[in-house]
């Protein structure tokens, strides 16, 4: 370990989390329905909810028009990906790049959900699944090691050996078998796990298919293989069939170690659902005419002794958490639109219920298309939800995390945002090489874009919620993040919004202009007037919880603050260090492996300011 005690260590990352709101603030028509003495919103049929929405739009949707957006890139910008020459990727050619309207829509919708205390829904705001993990050697206070041993029944001897069988109807079962660990001394060393089959003749003359599995190699610091476990699976008892739940198959298939080809290759993983590892004659081997694939595996049964809890390639395989991600989100915030529609639902629409009333144009470049010199980008450590010390509330700002995804009081930290930074995006000499990385040419900072956000038939509160997302950037201190490379200093933009409203009374009298084109008749619309109407509605609905929500607003303001990037060089360098991505391999304190806690947004900002005070006083 490094020079500091683990209790004093803190994780650092290019991202952090804006806390969830205390509860959902419902859309206006949800309240109107209940206040009128009608059945509560969740009790209504789909057609009745649609009728409530339509009535709301007819009676209160008096605001139509557009928001004029002037956008400036404050750091290099790369949106959507890289074209063949590595330049800024956009719907148009490299000489006329644009910011996709869909990207702007996603940014604004996320901000509206936060500002309007929206829902945090599975498979809408986050991918809901049971994450996989493995703990072979835990640290002294690693809460996950004990949990892993419990789920794999380590004290009872651990996993059992068996054959995983897939049937024609897509169902799976596991039949137990005998297993023998083989000596690896005379075997040919493999650089990755494999499964090999052979047929042997039994005493009665029948053939038996025997599988030999080779696990991934264990290497020393010089990358020399020092150990490689091999097992032989035989004598399957196929009359015994333990069903494998379809959800377990789904979670296994979606574990990045199997679903992500790049990650699987990097980690030299084996996918038991890949038919290439199957016996050639699964139906004959299992005496099951419906069998289409069979592979050797290790598994653990549920406490009932009848259903498979988990399975994997080797004896110490990755297992799923018992709880899905959504269990970490407070139940009231998980409500679907049918149970509690929020303001984001009302504005942006809900599939199968009603359409949205906003439309985002692509932002067209209004300045010269100037690109950075081509270069390989710095490596980016992709944040993964398996890092529970980063994604879950821990109740502390330093030391080792104690709460994982199966902890009783596990709570998701909130919405992920990236800090603003001017750290160099280009690969540095000390950075490790990354395979298959191509040179990129992001658009230079200073690039200017213009766009419009069209809206139709919004109420004062709904228009205020939409405007509030842009009102955050009304000063020079706030900026937004868009596109790729957020973790390496790219994607910071400033947005200036001007509100234009159609005069509903006048537009029918001047529908056509002298040129025969549709006229836009405008009336004065101060953006802040509508923001204030929205904020009053939010405060009224939150009641006593409004004060708690201030923590969310302050955290959002802090992580959108561009001020640290505009400081003197020494202060900027210190800030970049404060939010630097931890190295998994070169960190002397092994903070990532030790599951050291990531402090919250307010703590990061406070500590950064405290570090600057001595230098400011001396100067």
N, C-alpha and C positions, 0 to 999 in steps of 0.2 A: 504494500500500500504506500501511498505518498506521504507527505509530511504532516497532513492534517488528520485529525480524528474524523471518523465517518459522521459523527453527530454534528460536526461543523461544516460539512460539505454541502454544496448546492449544485444542482444541475443547471446548465445553461443551454439555451436553444434559440433558434432564429424565430420561434413562434411562441405564442402563449394563448391564454383562453379568457374570453370575456364571459363572466358568470351568467348563468341562466337567470331569467326573471323569476319572481316569486310565484306567479300564477299567470294563466292566460287572460289577457284582456279581450273579451269577446267583440266580434263585429257588431255594429250598431243594430242590425236587424235581428240579431239573437236576443238582445235586450227588449226591443220593441215587441217581439212576439210574446215574450213572457210577461211583460208589463201590461199587455192588453188583456190578460186573463186567459190566453190560449194555452194549450199544452206546451210544456217545456220543449226547447229546441231538440234535444236528443230523442224525444218521443214522436217527432214528426216523420212522416214518410218522405221519401226522396222528392216526390212531386210537390209536397207541401213546403219543403225547405226551398225548393227552386222558386215557388210562388212568393215566398217571403222575400227572397233576394230581389226578384223582379219588382215587387211592390216598393221595396226600399229604393231601388234605382229610379223608378218613376217619380217618387215623391221627394227624394232628397238629392238625387244626382243632378245637380244644377251646374256643375263645374266641368266644362270641356275646354280643351286648349292644348298647350304644349309647354315644355320646359326647354329653353335654349341652353345647350351645354357647351362651354368652352373648356377644353381639356389640355393640360400641359404636362408633358413627361418630365418628372423631376430627377429620374434616374434612367439608365438604359431600359428599353422596353422590348419584350419579346412575347408576342401574343399568339397562342394557338399551337405553336410548334415552330420548326425550322424548315424552310424550303430546301430544295436540292443544293443551293449555294449557301445555305446556313443563314440567310437573311430573315428579317422580320416576316413572319408568315401572316397572311391576311386574305380576305376574299378577293382582293384585287391583285394586280401585278406589283412587283417590288417598287416600281416608280410611284405607285399610288396606294400605299398601305392604308389599312383601316382597322379600327377597333370593332370587332363584331358586336352587333347589338345584343346578341345573346350573352356575351361576356358582361356587358354593362348591366343587363337585366339581372343576371345572377348576383352581381355585386350589390345592386340596389335592393333586391328582394331580401338578401341576407340582413342588410342594415335595417330595413323596415321591420323584419321579424324581431330583431333585437330591441329596437326603439319602441315598438308597439307591444312588447311582452307577448310575442307569439308562441305558438306551440313548438316543441322539439320532437318531431315525429320519426319513428323508425322507417327506413327506406325512403325517406323524403329529405330529412336533414342529416341523417347518418345511415350508414349501411348496417342493418341489424343482422348479427350472426353470433354464433358461439366461437369466440377466438380460441386458438390452439396455443399450447405452451409446453415446455419441458424443462425440468430442473433436475440435473444429474448431480451437481455438487453446489449446494447453496452456501451462502455466507452465514455467519453466526446468527444474525437476526433476520434472515430471509424468511418472511412469512409464507412465501409461496412454496418453499421446499417441503414443509410439513403438509401443506394442502396437496401437493403432487403425490406424496407418499400415501396419503389417505385415499385419493382417487384411484391409484394404481395398486392399492392393497399391498404395499411393500412389506408390511409386517407379516402378512399372510403368505408371503412367497412371491408376490408380484404377479405379472401377467402369465397367461397360459398360452400354449401353442395351438394352432389350428389352421384350417384352410377356409379362406373367405370365398364364398361361392356366389356368383351372379346368375340369376335366372332370366329367361326370355322376357318375362313381364317387368323386368327392371328391379325386382326385389332382391335382397341379399340375405344370406345366413352364414353362420360360421359353424363348422364342425370341428370338434377337438381332434388332436392327433398327438403322436409321440414326437419328441424332439431331442436331438443330441448335439451338444456343442463339439465342434470338430477342432482339431489342432490346425493352427494357421501357419505352422513352421514350413511345411512342404508345399503349401498352396501358392499359386501365383498371386502376387499382390495386385489389388485393383485400386484405381484412383477414385472409385465411386461405388456405392452399393449396387449389387446385381442379384438376380435370381436365375439359377440354372436348374434345368430338369434333366432327369435321366430315368430310364426304365430298367428295372431289375426283375429277375424271375424268382418267384416265391417257390417254396418246396412243392406246392401243389401244381406247379407249372404255369400258374397265372402270372401276368405281368403287373407290376406295381409302379406307379409314377412317384418318384422321390424328388423332392425339391431341396436344393442347397442354396441358402442365402448368405451373402457376404455383406456385412455392414460397412458403413463408411470408415475410412482409415483414421486412426489416431496418429498424429504427427508430433514430432518434437519441434523446437524453435527453428531448427534448420530445415524444416519441411521434410524430414525423413520419416517414413512410416515405421512406427514402433510397435503397433498392434492393430490387428484387424480381425474382428470376431466373425466366425462362420458357424452356421447351424444347418442341421439336416432334419427335414420334416418328412415323416412317413407314418404308415398305419393310421390313416384317417378314419375316424368313426363317423361315417356319413349318415348313419341311421339317426344320429343326434344332430338336431338342427336348432341353433340358437338364432332367432331372428335379429337382424340389424335394423334399427329404426331408420326410416327414410330421412329424417332430420339429421341423423348422425352421418349418413352418406353425403347429404347436402353440405354439411359443415366441413367434412373432410375434403370434399371436392373443391370447396371455396377457400380452404386454408391457403394463403399465398405460397406456402412451400410446395403446393401441388398446382394451384391455379395460375401462379405467376411463373412463366417459363424462365425468365431471367433469374428470378430468385431461386428457383429450383436448381438451375444450372450452377449458380454460384455456390449454393449450399450442398450440392451433390446429393439431392434428395431423390427418393424413389416414390412413384405414385402407384399404389396398389390397385387403383381403378383403371390403370392403363392396360389394355388387353394384351400388349406385347409381352407382359410377364406371365401370362396364363399358360397352363398346361395345354398341350396340343389337342387333347381329347377330354375336355372337362366332363362331358356327359358319361363317358365310359368310366372315367376315374371315380366319379361320385355316385355312379349308378342312378343318376337323376337325368332323365331325358330332356328336362327343361334347362339344365345347366349350360351356360354359354361361356363361362370363364371361372377359373379357380386359381387362387394364389395363396402361398403360405403367409401366415401373419402371426402376431401375438395379440392377445385380447384380454379384456377384463369384463366380467358380468356384473349386472346390477345386483343389488342386495337380494332380489327375488330369485337369483340363480337361474333365470330363464331368458333374460334379454341382454344383449350386448350393450355395455356402457361405452366402451372405446376399443379401438384397434389400431395397429400400426405395424411398421416393418420389423423393427428390432424389439428386444425386451423392454428397453427404456425409450418408448416412442412418445411423440407429441400427442397430447390429449386435449380435448375441448373443455373449456370452463363449463360448469353446470349452468351458469346464468348467461343469457344472451346480453348483448350490449344495452338493449333498451331497459333492462332492469336497473341500470344505473341512473336513468332519467326519472325524476319524480313523476309518479303516475298521473297527476293532474296535467302535467305539461305534455304528456303523450297522447292526449285526446285527439282523435281524428276530426276532420271538419264536420262529419255527421253528428259528432257529440258536442263540439264547441268550435265553431268557425271563428278564426281570428281576423284581424284587419288585413294581414297579408293575403289570406284566402279571398277576402272581399275584393281586393284591388287586383291581384295577379291571377285570380281564377282558381278553380278546383276541377280537376278532371272528373268528368261524369256528373258534375253538379251545375257549374256555370262557367262562362268564359271570362277571361280577364278583361280589364278596361284600360290597359296601358300597352303601348307599343314602343319599342326602342329601335331607333335607326342606327345603322352602322355609323361610327364616328369617322368622318373623312379627314385626311391630312390636309391642313391648310398652310403648312410650312414646307420647307425643302425636305426631301427624303434623304437624310444623312445617316449613314450607318457607322457603327463602331468597326474597327479593324477586326478581321476574322481571328478567332482564337478558340481554343478548347475552354469550356467552362470549368470552374472549380467544382469538385465533387459535392453533390448534395446528398445529405443523409435524409432519406424519405421518412417522415414521421409516421409511425405505425401505431395503431391503437393497442397493440400488444404491450407497449410500454406504459403500464398502468401507473408508474410513478410520475408520468407526464400528464396523462389524460384523466386521472381521478383525483378528487379532493383528498388531501392527506392530513389536513388539520395541523400542518407544520410547514415551515419554509426551508428546512434543512434536514440532513440526516437521511436514513433509509426509509423508504416507503413501507407502510404496514398494511395498506388496504389494496387488495387486488380485485379483479372483476367478480369473484365469488364472495367477497367480504359482505357481511350482512348489511352494512351501511354504506356500501360503495355508491358514490355519487359522481356523475360526469361533471367535469370542470366547466364546460360551456362551449362557446363557439370559438373555433381556432382562427387566429389572425397572425399575420407575420409582422414583425417589427420593421420599421424603416431603417435603412442602413445605406452607407455609401462604401461599404467594404468592396474591394476589387472582385469583380465577377470572373475575371480571367484566371485560368489555372496558374498556380504559383509553383515555383521550382520544388518546394517541399511537399506539395500535394502528391498523394499516391496516384499511379496511373489507373485509369478506368477503361476496361475493354469496351469496344464498340461506341466510344464517344466521338461525336463529330464536332467540327468547328462550327461556331455560330457567329452571326453578325446582328446583334440587336440594334434597334433604332437608337440613335443618340438621344441623350437627355436634351430638353429644350424643344422637342417636336410638339407641334400644336395640332389639335383636332377640333372638329366641330360636329355636334350631333343634336338631335331632338328626341325628347321623350313625349309621345302623344298620349293624352288621357281623355277619356270620355265619360260623362255622367257620374263624376265622383262627388260625394258629399264633402262638406267643409272638413270634416274630421279625416276622411280618407285622403283628400288632397293634402291636408296638413301632414299626414304620416309619410306620404311620398316626398313632400318637400323637405321634411325633417332629415331625410337621408342625405340631401344635398346641403342643407343648412349647416351640417357638421363642418363642411369645408368652406364656410363663408369667410374665415380668417386665413392668415398666412401660416398658421401653426399646424393646420390639419391637412393631411393628405390621405389618399386611398391606395390600395394595392390591386394590381390587375396583371394577368398574364402569367408567364412562366418565370422561373429564376427568382422567385420572391425570397428564398432563403439565402441568396448570394447577392443581395443588394439591387436587384432589378425590380421593375414594376411599380414604382411609386409615381402617382399622378395627382395633379390638383384639378379639381372640377369647380367651375363657377357656373351657377345656374340662374337663369332669369325666367320668371314666370310670365306667361302670356295666356290670357283668358279670352274666350269668345263671349261676346255679349249675347246671351240667349234671346233677349227681347229684340235686339237690333238685327241679328243675322238673317232673320226671315224677311226683313224689309230690304236687305241688300245682298240677296243670295248670289247674284251675278254682278260682276264688275263690268266696266266698259269694255274690257277685253273678252268678256264672255267666260272668264274663269271664276272659280269659286273664291269669294272674298273671305278673308279672316278679319272679322271686326273685333277689335280688342277693347278691353276695359282695363282700368288700373287694377292690378292684383299684387299687393305686397305679399311676398312669400312668407314673411314672418307672421302675418295675420293668421294664415291658415295653420302654421306650425303651432301657434298659441292655442288655437281651437283644438287641435289634436292633443296637445299636452294637457289641457284642462280635462279632456275626456279620459285620458289615461290616468291622471291623478284621481279623478272621481271614482273610477272603477277599481283602482288598487286600494283606495281607502288607507287604512293603517299600514299597508305594505309599501306605500309609495316611498317611504324613507329607505326601506331596504333596497328598493330598485335603484337608488342613487349610486350604490356600489357598482352596479352594472354600467350605468352611464359614465361614471368616472373612469372605470377600467377601459371602456371603449374610447373615451377621449385620450387616455394615456397611450394606448397602442396605436392610435392614428396620428399621434403627435409627431410632426416632422422636425421639430426643433433640434433634437440631438444631432441631426445630419448637418445642420447649419452652424454648429459650434466651431471653435478653434480646433486645429488639427489634434492637439493632445487630448482634448475632451472627446472628439470624434473617435479617436483610436480607443480610448477607454470604454466608450459606449459600445463600439463594435466587439470588444472583448467581453463585455457584459452579456451580450446576446449571441455569442459565437456558438456554433454547433459543436457539441462535444465529440471528440474522437473516440471511437470504440476501441481502437488498438493502441493509440499513442498517449492516452491520458494516464499519467502515473498513478492517479487515485482510483482509476477504474470506476468512475462514477456511474457510467451507464450499466455496467455489469452488476454493480452493487445496488442498483435501483434507487439512486439518490434522488430526492424530491426536487421537482422544478418549482421555485417560488412563484407566487402569483404576480400579476401585472403590477399592482401597486407597490409590492415589495421590491421588484426589479427597479422601478423608477425611483423609489425612495433611496435605495442603496446606491444607485448611480449618482444621485444628487449629493449624497453624503461623501462619496469618494471625490467629488469635485470641490467641495468646500475648502479643504486644506490648501489646494493649489490656488484657489481664488483669493483666500485670505493672505497668502504669501505674496501674491502679485499686487 
